[in-house]
């Protein structure tokens, strides 16, 4: 079977399986926890996005992997990991809510851009360039996409920040 078809099947199966895990196990557990605590596992998971740096490590991926794909994927993931950890540190505050929105929007855009760049350079037509990075794209990225969706769902439900409890002054 041609590599692009195998890659597509792997990515689709990853989305289906992680989608089922999220549907039956992750979302029911998260919705039972009060906000913003239900974002903690998602932010911690995305803290591991430093793994994307593997795309610029020779030996993990082929040295012929185009930099137009490898660098944005690697550093976009690393930035997303930092944003996730910053959002986690500020969780429960208004700044934490803003940081979580920034993390989730940037992280989702980073993954979509990675898919765009991969198709732009016809990555599925070049077997072997991904090396061990294949498993990041086939197994880990679908989980990241699913959990970004869950984070958006939590954020859109509201009540992510601790309500303001101080007195409001009407004096100008």
N, C-alpha and C positions, 0 to 999 in steps of 0.2 A: 504494500500500500504506500502511496506517495507520502513523504514527510509532511507536507502542508495539511493533508487530511488527518494524519495521525495527531499532529499538533492541535488542530481544530477539535478533534474528538476529545483529546486530553483536557483542553481548556473548557469545553462544554461540560464534560463529566465533572470537572472540578466545581464549576458553577452549580450544577444540579445537586451534587452531593453536599456541598457546603450550604446551599440553599435549603436542603432538607434538614441538615443539622441545625441551621438557624431557626427554621420553622418549628421543629419539634422540641428543641432543647434550649437554644440560646435565647430566642425572643421570650418564651414563657418565663425563663429565669430572670431576664432583665426587667420585664414589665412588672414583676412582683417586688422589685426593689424601688425605693423612692428615688426620684431624681435629686441631685445629680449623681448619686452613687452608682446608678445603673450604667453610667458612662465609663466607670473605672476599668472594667475588664477590656473594653474596646480600646481605650487609650493605652493601656498596658500592652495589649497585643500589637498595636501600631508602633509602640516604642521599639519593637524588634525590626522596624523597617530599615535599620542600619544594614540588614542583610543584603539590601539592594546594592551596597558598595561592592559586592562580589562581581558585578558586571564590569568593573574596571580592574579586576585582579587576574592577570595572566595565570593560566593553570586551572582556574575555575571556569573561565570562558576562553574561547579561542582568541589569540592576539589579533586575528583578522575580523573580529566582531567590530562593525563600524562604530566609531566614536560618536557619530550623530545619534546613535541609539543608546550606546552604553553610558555615556557621561550624563545625559539628562535623566536617564532611569536611575543611575546610581546616586547622583546628588539630589535629585528630587525626592527619592525615598529617604535619604539621610535627613534632609530638611523636614520632611514629614514626621520622621521619628522625633526630632527635636521639638517640633510643634506639639506633638502628642504628649510628650513628657512635660512641656511647659503648661499645657492645658490641664494635665493631671495635677500638677502642683498648685494651680490656681482654682481647681474645681470647687464649686460651691459659692463662688464670688461672681460678680458681674464680669470682671476681667476674665475669669475662667470660662464663662459662657461665650464671650467674644473669642477667646483663644480656641475654644472647641469648634466654633463655627469656622474660624480661619484654618485650623488643622483639617477639618473634614472637607472643606471646599478645596483647599490646596491639594490634599491627599488624593481626593477623587480625580481632580483635574490631572494630577501627576500620572495616575494609572491610565486614564483615558489617553493622555498625550503619549505615554509609552506604547500603547496599542497602535496609535496613529503612526508613530515613528517606526515601529516594527513592521507595519504594513507598507509604509512608504519605502523602506529599504528592502521589501520582500523577504523579511526575516524567515518566514516559514519555508521559503524555497532554498534556504541555505542550511541544511542539516549539519550539525557539529559545531556551529559557531557559538551556540549557547552553552555547550558543555554541561556542567552541573547546574548552571543557571536555568536549564530547561525545567527543573523541578520547582524553582521559584515561580516561574510563569504558569506552570500547569497546576500546581497544588496550593501555593501560598497566595498568589494574586487573586484567585477567585474568592478566597476567604476574606481578603482585604476589601474587595468590592462589596461583598455581602455585609461586612461589618460597617462599612461606610454608609450603606443604605440604612442599617439599623440605627446608626448614630444620627442620621438625618431625621429618622422617624422620632427618636427621642427628643431631639432639639426642637422639632416642629410641634411636639406635644406641649412644650413649654415647661415652666417650673424647674428649670435647670439651675438657675441662680438662687441663692438665698435671698428671700425678700428683705427689703430695706426696713429696718426696725427703729430707726431714729425718728426724731421729730422733724417735721418739715417746717421750715420757716417761711412765713408769707411776707416777711420784710425784704425789701429790695435794697 
